[in-house]
Amino acid sequence: TQLLEQSPQFLSIQEGENLTVYCNSSSVFSSLQWYRQEPGEGPVLLVTVVTGGEVKKLKRLTFQFGDARKDSSLHITAAQPGDTGLYLCAGATSGGYNKLIFGAGTRLAVHP
Amino acid sequence: GAVVSQHPSWVICKSGTSVKIECRSLDFQATTMFWYRQFPKQSLMLMATSNEGSKATYEQGVEKDKFLINHASLTLSTLTVTSAHPEDSSFYICSAQGAGLTFFGQGTRLTVV
């Protein structure tokens, strides 16, 4: 069974601080996706990383895929209250259906 | 962009009744749809994978006779929770996959009383 361990589970920080969320697995994924979910809504895709060692930037968010495609990180620079939410990593399994295996999620609270 | 519509957004039903949740891909053909369940403050747990015109593949521990999935067309999949009980209360989310992209519905909050 493929598992994704996401840490930390909870993060409460002040506006302007930096943070990093980690997603680790012993399995190799064909790609890894990061989502953000608001209460009562479905997850919204932030980024997909496919190539080992890949780094993608989305404004203040930097996503990295490990060289072996088993782990990933999300770094937020100068966090703002609007970044508050649940961040989920999801690994895509290889094979026919490309189903997603989700990490436990990181609940981020950024205080003004 | 592509949109996946889930209906209803929320539903309250009595224990013992059945509830149907629809998942539609509005502007693309979804060869595969996935159904997830999310309990409060937890992540998404995959329940089943459904392909158009064939039987759904259920994850370990998910009762296929309780959670009936039908994927009759390339734009519609339904999840029916049969003989619902309070412990089935949860947030159910579908996703649709087409052309290598995956999009999520907005979720359905099911409360069984």
Interface residues (C-beta under 8 A of the other chain):
Chain A: Q6 Q33 Y35 G40 E41 G42 P43 V44 L45 L88 A90 Y97 N98 K99 L100 I101 F102 G103 A104 G105 R107
Chain B: V4 Q6 T32 F34 Y36 K41 Q42 S43 L44 M45 L46 T49 N51 T57 F91 I93 S95 Q97 G100 T102 F103 F104 G105 Q106 G107 R109
